[in-house]
Amino acid sequence: LLSDELAQLEQKVWGDADQATEVGIACNTGGDCPHGDPEDLTLVEVQDADLERALEVMESEVLPQWASRCSAACIESWNETAGEVLGISAQQN
């Protein structure tokens, strides 16, 4: 029962996040905004180079600083989960 209910909750949360993102984009780019007057910003799509740079900064700056405040078990957990997905690993300082 819990597994089924949690799976349904997960789908609802992702759906709500997608909808909130769409509303946020609309409100910021002149679309229909249910929260007030829309702004007139330009939506710029993320490019591969942007993602590569973000990963580079994550690996060279963010992750080492975070790892310096994290226990060995915490780093191991990162490396086995998010680190594996991203293809980068944290090291104990």
Secondary structure, 3 states (H helix, E strand, C coil): CHHHHHHHHHHHHHHHHHHHHHHHHHHHCCCCCCCCCCCCCCCCCCCHHHHHHHHHHHHHHHHHHHHCCCCHHHHHHHHHCHHHHHCCCCCCC
